[in-house]
Amino acid sequence: MDPCVKLMSQGISLRWEIIGSSVSCQTFVTNKPPSDQPKKPGNAYTIFYKEQFPLIAKANPDLNSKSIARVAGLHWKGMPESNKKVYQEAFTERMVAYRAAMSSLTAEEIASMKEIKAKRDKKRSRLRKRKVLAEMNRPRKPPAAFFQFCMEDHPSFSAKFSKHSEKISALASHWRSMSAEEKMPYTKRYEKQLIVYLEEKAAWEERMMQTGYEHLCTGYKKPKKEVLKKKKKRVVKKAAKKNRKAKTAKKPASKAKKNSAVSSEE
């Protein structure tokens, strides 16, 4: 049995890292073991990619992860079907094992699995959206008054506390003991920055609405299927109404032609 597959069957996931000319493999335990949470296997190409990644990385230490994935994809495309068959058979074996594990689960376990998956998907979509917002140069909200206070240099606190977490907790206790007048410069600075941020954000959202990226704006709600169906019905009704009007407009013209033809015959 493949050692990677053996580790994964024990609930241990693998993360490959390229450090200089060497490839290191880090292991970390998943939230739940596969006995409680069977993991759906990847397709034949995924099995091939996981096998080839460390080999390609070792042979090409200058390549990053994206380049390695591109090389692996080219290898897979150029591979004959007879060689691909090995990975396809491995995928079918894993799929059979996965289905058997899923059939042995209770309804409660399946429900908990779905809940975990939904949370994971939500987190991934949030991270994906954050990345897109950074790429689209969305204005960043300024730090609050307390964080503006923390960002300043405090040599007395830096000398006392070596750990960052200890320093922050000490600054927080000091912030709570400060009077409103002492906090005023930080709050005023934050309010000024907030006004600028809101203006920039409004201009950015307007630009997004014009370019078709309204889903990135604050408060955007994806239209439900029912709403989309109703809109589609309205469009269809309007089109049918236009067709009826066009037909009725053509009828008098055809009658007028007939009448003129009869009068000419007489």
Number of C-alpha atoms within 10 A of each C-alpha: 5 7 8 13 13 11 14 17 15 13 20 19 15 17 9 15 15 17 10 11 13 13 17 13 10 11 13 10 13 14 10 12 15 17 14 15 19 20 18 13 17 13 15 17 17 13 16 20 18 16 14 17 17 19 12 18 24 17 11 14 15 12 17 12 13 9 14 21 18 11 17 20 15 11 14 16 12 9 11 10 11 8 10 15 12 12 17 17 12 15 19 14 12 17 17 12 15 16 12 12 16 18 11 10 14 9 10 9 14 16 11 13 17 12 12 14 12 12 12 12 12 12 12 12 12 12 12 12 14 14 11 13 15 12 9 13 9 17 18 13 13 17 14 16 19 16 15 15 18 15 10 8 9 12 8 8 14 14 9 11 13 10 9 10 10 14 17 16 11 14 18 16 10 10 16 11 10 11 9 10 9 11 15 12 13 16 18 12 15 19 14 11 15 17 12 13 16 14 11 15 18 14 12 17 19 14 13 17 13 10 9 9 13 17 14 17 17 10 8 9 9 8 8 8 9 9 10 11 11 11 12 12 12 12 12 12 12 12 12 12 12 12 12 12 11 11 11 11 11 11 10 11 10 10 11 10 10 12 10 10 11 9 8 8 6 5
